[in-house]
Amino acid sequence: MKPGKELLFLALGGSGEIGMNVNLYGCDGKWLMVDLGMTFSGNEYPGVDLVFADLDFIEERAKDLIGIVLTHAHEDHIGAVPYFAEELGVPLYATPFTAKLVANKLDEAGLSRKVKLKVIDHLDEFQLGPFGIRYVPLAHSIAEGNALVIETPYGRIFHTGDWKLDDEPRVGVPATPAELTAIGDEGVLALVCDSTNVFNPEPSGSEGEVRRALLAEVAKHKGRRVLVTTFASNVARLQTLGEVAVATGRQLCVAGRSLDRIIGAAKASGYLRDFPQTVQFDAAMRLPRGEILILATGGQGEPRAALSRVAEGSHQITLEAGDVVLFSSRQIPGNEIAIGRIQNKLAARDIIMVTDRQGMIHVSGHPGRPELEALYSWIRPEILVPVHGEMRHMREQGRLGKACGIPKTIVQGNGDLCRLAPGAPGKITEVRNGRLLLDGDIISPADGEAMVMRRRLAQNGLVTVALSPGGKIKITGIGLPLDEDYAAFVSEAESDVAAAVTKLGKQGRDTAAVTEAARLAARRAAARWSGKKPQVQVLLLEG
C-alpha cells in the first residue's frame, strides 16, 4: 500500500524479539526506514550464522522509500546494511561514528561506490520528503547512541533507539532532562520506545560506577595476569579499561579483530584520544604477570573469539592458575551454555573469574523502569509504541505507560501496520513479514524447504537406499544411534526392501511405486532398530 494523508508505523523486525530492528514510517505517499539490523542465529537454524528481517514489503515499494536513518552502530541496527542497502537503492544517514563503521562494512562488501552514505553532524536537522529529522544524543553502550525526533504533518515522533540514563556516560554528552522536557513541551504524538529492560525495577547504572569497580577489582590482583572481556562496541568501556590499565601500572594488550575495528573507528571519530599504546601478544607474554591487562573478545562464548581460544590453550595469550578473567558484559539470553562451557574450561585450570554478579563491573545499556518513567514524564506523548523487545517486554511497557498516564498505547508486532494519525491510533492490517537466513553465500527464507530438511536430518538422520538393476540393494545409514548394531540393521533393512519390492509384482515396473515401497520398508526398519524415523532417499541406478 501507499501511505495516504496519514502517519503510519510498521515494524518488520525488532517487535516481538530483541534484535534485527527494522522500522518503517509512512506519510504522504513516502516511506522512511529507521535502522536495518540483523540478529545471530541459534540452534533453530543449523549451519546458519546471520538472520535478517524479510524486507519483501518495502522492496516492492522501494520507489516510495526515501532514506534509511540509522540510530547507532550496534549490529542489530546496522548489520543488514551490506546485504540489502544496494537493492533498496536509497541513501543511508548516520552520525560520524556510526557512519565510519557502516562505511567499513560497505567497503568490505565492495559497495562503497554503489550505496550513498551521508554523515550527519549530531545537531544538524535534515528533511527527507515529508519527514523532518534530527538526532537527539542519548546514553547507550556504544558511542553516539541516538534518539530521533521525526517531524511530520500529522504529529511529532520521538523514536528512542536503544538508550539509558547515565550521569557519568564517559563518552559523549547525552541530552539533559531539561532538553528532553523541551521536546515534550513542543508536543509529541508518539513515543516509540525500547522495551528491553522493562522488568528491571532499578536504573541500569552508570559507566562511572563501572569505572570505579573495575579499577578496584584490577588493583586487587597484584602479580596476576588479568584479562577483561567486554562488548567490543562499548567505546565507553574501552575508555574505562584504558584508564584502568594506566592507573594500575599495567600495559594494555588487545585481542580480537572486532576490538581493533571499533578502536580504529572510535579514534577516527574523535574518541579514545588518551587511549594507551597497546602491546603485541609476544611482548605482552614477556611482561611480568602483574604488568599486563588484556582486553579480549568472546564474553558471549563465541567459539572462534579470543577468549575461547585462550580457554582452550590455542591462543598466543596464555593464562595460568591464579590469573583472573573479568566478564565485563552481561550474559545474553541463549548464550548460557556457550559461556558456561568457556567458564568451566577456565575453572578447570584454576583461573579466577569475576562476573557482574560478583561486582559492579558491567551495566546495561537499556532503561530500567525508573528510567522509562522519567522519560515518560519529560516527553509526555499522546501514544506509546513499545518496540525492541519480546512480546512480554512490550506488553509490560504498555502497562507501565498506562499506569504513568500515557493516554493511548499500541502494542504491535512485526508485520502489524498501524496508523498513528489522523483519527484513533491502532492496527489497521497485517503485511508480510518473516525471517531470512544467510546460509553460506545465499539468502534464503527461514521457513524454506532446505532449512526444514536440515532440521529433520539433524534430528533423525538419513538412510539412503540404492537399487541396482538385477535386484542388488545397498543401504547406508547416517546419524543413526546404531554403532554396534549397524551391520545387522543394514542386513535386515536390505532384506526388508527386497521383500517389499518383490511383493509389488507387476507394479515393479512402476518406478514411483518401487521408490515408495523401498522408502517405507527402509524407514520401518530404521524405526524398529533405532526408534528414529530418518529421512530416506531412494536411488534407482541404471545398468
N, C-alpha and C positions, 0 to 999 in steps of 0.2 A: 504494500500500500504506500501511497504518497501522502506525507503529512499535509493536512489542510491548515485552516486558520486555527491552530491549536498548538499545545505543547505536549509532546509525548515522551515517555520514558520506556526503554526496553533494555533489559539485561540479557545478553547472550551467554555470559559466563560470570561467575562470581556471586550469584544469588542462589543460595541453597548449597553452597560449597565454599571452602576457603581456598582461594587461588583462581587462576585463569580468568582474571577480570576483563570483561568487555562490556561497556555500557554505551547505549545509543540515546541521543536526544533528537526528537523530530519536531520541526517547526516550519510553517510556511513553505512546504514543499521540499525542505532540505533536512539531511541527517548529519549529526555531529557525533563522532565516536570519541569516547573518553577511555583511554587505556586499551592495550592489545596484548594481553598476558597469556601465560600458559601455566600448566602445573606439571608435576613429575608423576610418572606412572607408579602404580602399586601392583600388588600381586594379581589384581583382576585383569591386567593386560600383560601376560608373559611375553618377554622379549622386547618390550616397548619402554623407551625412556621418557618421551615427552608427550603430553596430551594438550590439545587445543580445543577451543570452542568452535563449533560448526558455524561458519560465517555465511552460510548459504543465503540467509535472509538479506543481508546487506550487500553481498556480492551481486545479487540480482538487481539491486538498486544502487549500484556503485556510481552511476551518473548523478545521483542526488546526494551523494556523500561529499562533504566539503572539507573535511580535515579530520585528523586524529590527534587529539591533545593528550599528552602523557603526563600523569601526575608526579611520578617518581620512578626510580630506576630498578625497583625490585623485579625479579623475573616474572612474578605473577601479574605484572602490569606492563612489561615491555617484551617478554620472552618470545612472543609470537611474531614480532615485527619482521624479522628477516624471512619468515615463511609466507606472509600474507600482504605485506605493505605494497610490494610492486603490483600485485594483482588488483588491489583496491585502488591504486592509482591516484592517491591524494597526498598532500604534504603532511609531514609529521611536525608537531610543535612540542618543544620541551625546553626546560631551563638548562643552564650550561652544563652542570654535572651529568644530568640525565642524558643530555644530547651527546656528550662525549662517549658515554657507554653505548648508546644507540648507534652512533657513528662507527664505533669499533665493530659492532655486530654487522652493520651493513657492509663494511669493508671486507670482513671475513667471508661474507656471502657473495661478494662481487656485485653489490647493489648500490654502492655509494653514488654512482652517476645516474642511477635509474630511479632512486627514491629521493624526493626533496625533504630535507631536514632543516627546519627553521628554528634557530635558537632565540628564545625569548628572555630578555632581561627580566629579573624577578618582579619588577614593578611595572613593566610595560603592559598596557592593555592592547588587545587586538580584536579585530572584527572578522568573523567568518560567516558570511551570509547574514541570516537574522540573529546570529549569536554574538554577543559581545562578551569577551573572556578576559579575566585577569587572574593571575596566580596569587594565592594567599599562603605564605610560608607557615607551616605547622611542624612541630617536632615529630620525628619518627625515627626508626632505627636505621636510617640512611641519610646521607646528605640530601638537602633540597627536597624533603617531603613537602608536598603542596596540596592545599585545597584549591578548588576553582570556584570563583563567582561567575556564573553564567547569566548574562542579561538577555531576556527575550521580550518580545512584545506582550507576552501573556504573564510575565512574572519573573522573579529572580530566583535562581537556583544556587544553593551552597552545597557543592559536591565535595565531601571531605577528603577523598582519597584515604590513605592509611595515616593515622595520626595518634597523638597522645598529647598530654600537657606535661611540660618539663621546665622548671625554673632554672635548671642548670644543664642546658642541652649540649654543651661542649662544642658543638659545631652548628653554625647557622644561628639566625635570630628569628625565632617564630613570632607570629603575630601575638600581640598582647591582648588581655581581656578587654581593654578599652577599644582596641582596634576591631575586635570581633563584635563588641557591643555596637560599635558604629555601623557595622554591616547590618546587624539586626535592626538598627534604627531606620535604615533605608527601606526595610520591608523585605522579607524573604518568603517566597511562596512555598518552596520545598527544600528540606534538608535531606540530602541523600548521604547516608552515614554508615561508616564502618561499625560492624556488629561483633567483631571477633571476641572481645573480652567482656561482653555484657554481663556474664555471670560472675565476674571478679568484683567482690564488694569493696576492694581497696583501689586507690590510684595505682597506676602502673609503675611509678617510681622514677627516679631521676638518674641521668647519666652521671651527675656529680656524686651521688651516693655510690654508684658502681666504682667510680674512680677511687674513692676513699677506701672501699672494701678491697679492691684489687691491690692497691698499694700496701695495705696492711697484710693481706694474705701472702703476697710475694715476699715481703720483708721478713715473714716468719721462717722462710725456708732457706736460711743461710747455708751455703755449702752444697745446696742441692740444685740440680738442673730442673728448671721449671718450663713447662710447655703450656701455653694457653690456646684453646681452640674457641673460635667465635665465628659469627656470620661474617663472611668477607665483606659484605656490602655495608656493614655498620662502621661508617667512617668515624663517628664519634668514639666508638670503642677502640678503633685503631689509634686515634689521637691519644686516648687514655693510656693504652698499652705502651705507646712510645714514651710518654711521660713517666710511667711506672718503671720502665727499663732504666731511664736516666736517673730517677730518684733512688733506685735501689742499687745503682752501680753495676748494672748489667748491660751487656751489648745485646742487640736485637737481631734475631735471625728469622726470616720469613720463609715458610714452606707451603707452597700451594700457588698454582697459576692464577686462580681467581683472586687471591690476595694481591699478587703482583699487578694484576689488571686494575683492581679497584684503587690501589695506592697510586698507580700512574695517573688514572683519571682524576683522582682527588687532587693530586698536586697540580695537574694541568688546569684545574678549575679553581685554584687558589686556596685549597685546603691542605692540611698536613704540612704547613710551611716549616714547622720546627720538628718534624719527624726525624728521628735519629738515623744516621747512616747505618745500613744493615750489613751483616757479615755473611759470607757464604757458608755452606754446610761444613766444608772441611775445616775452615778456620774456626767455626763455632765449636766443633768437636774437639779442637785442641785447647780451647779455653778451660780454665778451672771451672768446675761444675757450678759453682755459685756465682759465676760472672756472665752467664748467658740466659736470656729469656727468649724462648722460641714461640713464635706465633704461627699456628698451623690451621689448615682447613680440615674438615672431616668430623665436626662435632655431631653431625646427624647420622654417623655410621656409614657414610658413603664408602663403598669398598675400594675405590681407586684413589681416594683422597689421602693426604699426607698422614693424618693421624692413624688411619687404618694400617698403612704400611709401616709406620713406626711401631704400632702394637704387634704387628706380625714379625718385626725384626728385619724387614726387607727395604728399609729406607736408610739413606746416609746418616740421618739423625738417629741417634740411639739413646735409649733410656735404660737406667739400671734400677735395682731395688732401692727404694728410698727417694727416688726422683718423684716429681709432682706433675700432675696434669690437672689444669683448671678448666672446667667446662663453663665458659662464659657465654652461654647460649641456652635457650630453652629447648626442651625436647618436643619436637613437632609430632603431633599425634600420627601414628602409623610407623614411626621410626624407632619405636621402643626396642624391638628385637635386634635391629641392626646396632643401635647404640649399646644395648646390653652385651652384645657379642664382643664389641671392642673393649668395653669396660671389664669384662671377665678376662680377656687376654692380658690387659694391663694388670689386673688384680693378681693373676697367676704369677706375675713377675714381681709382685710386692711393690708395685708403683702406687703411690698415694694419689687419690682422686678427690677433687672438691667440685661439687656442682652448686647450682643456685639454691638447692635445698639446704646446703650447709652454710652458705654465706650470701651476702648481697652482691654477688659478682655478675649478675645479669638482671636486667629489667626488660619488660615487654615494650614493644613499640606501638601498642594498641591501647585504647582507652578503657579503663575500668568504669564501673557505674558512677562514681563521683565525677569523673571527667565528662562523661556523657551528660550528666545532669547540669554541669557547669556550662557546657556548650549550648544545651537547650535554652538556658536562661539568657545567654548572650545573643543567640541567633533568633530565637523566638519565631520559628517557622509556622506557617499555617498547616503544612503537611510534612510528615516524617516518612521517608522511604528507607528502611533498613536494607543494606547490602553487605557484601563481604562477610558472609557467614553461612553456616549451615542453617536449615530451616529453624532449628531450635534456638539459635542465636538471634535470628531475625524476628521471630515471634516474641522472644523475650524483650528485645529492644522496642518492639511495638508496644508491649505492655508498659515498659518503663516510660516511653514517651507520653503515653496516655496519662499515666499517673503524674507526670510532670506538667500536664496541662496543654500538651500539643493537641489542637482540635481534631486533626484527621491523620490517619496512618494508612499506608498502603504496604501490606506485606506481600511481596511478589516473589516470583521465582524466575529462573531462566526461561525465556520464551513468552512471558506474560507481558503483553503490550498494554501499557497503562496511559490514560490521559490524565495529565495534571491540571490542565486548564484549557478552555473555559468550562464552567459547569462543575458538577460534583466529581471529585477525583476518584479514580478507580480503574480496575482492569476492564478492558474492552474486548480483548480477544487473545488468542494464543497463536504464536507463529512457530515455525520450525526451529528447533534448537537441538543440540546434542553435542557429541564429542568426536573429535578427530584424533588419530594417532600418528605419530611419526614412527613408522615401522621400517627400520632400515633407512632407505632413502625415499620411501614412499609415504605420502599422507593418505590414510585410508579411514573409512568410518569405524568407530569403536564397536558398532554392532554388526560389522560386516562378517561374511561367511568365514574369512580367513581367521579372524580372532575367535569366533565361536568354535571352529575346528581345533584351533591351538589349545583352547581350554579343555576340550574333550580329550585331546591327545595327552595333555598334561595329567588329567585326572584318571584316565582309564587305559592309556597305552594304545598300541597299534598292532594288528595282525595282518600280514599280507599272505594271500593265497595265490600261488602261481599254478595255472592249469596248462599243461603242455599237450599237444596232440598225442594220441595214443594212451591218454589217461594218466600220465605222470603228474603227481601233485607234490608241490613243495610249499611248506608253511613256515613263516618266520614271525616270531613274536617279539615286540619291542616294548619295554616298560611294564611287563607283567611280573608279579612277585613270585616267580617260579624257578628260582636258581637251581635248586636240587631236582625239581620235578620237570624241568623244561623239556628234556628229551622225551619223557613219557607223554607229556602233553602234546608235543608235536606229532608223535606217532599216532596217538588216539585221534587227534584232530584231523590228520590226513585220512585216516580210515573213515571218520565220520563224513568228511567232504566227499570221498569216493562213493560211499553208500548213498549219499543224498543225490549226487549227480546220476548215478546208475538208476536210481528209483524214478528219475524223470522219464525214462523210456523214450518214446518218440519225441517228447518235448526237449530231449537232449540236443536237438539241433537249433533250438532257440537260445541264442547267446544271452538274452536278458534273463531267461528262466534259469539257465546254468549259473550265471553270475549270482542271482539272488539265492539260489539253493546253496551254493558254496559259501556265501557270506553268512547265512543264517546258521549253517552247520558249524562253521569255524567259531562264530560268536558264542553259540551254545556251549561248545567245548571249552572255550576260554572261561566262560562264566562258571562252568562246572568245576574247573580246576583251580580257578583263582578268586572267584567271587566278583571279578571285574567284568564289565561289558565294554570291551575295547572297540575302537573304530576298526572296521575290517575293509581292506582293499583287495579286490579280486582282479587278477591279471590273466587274461586269456592270451596265451602265447601262440604265435603262428609257427607252423612247421618249416 
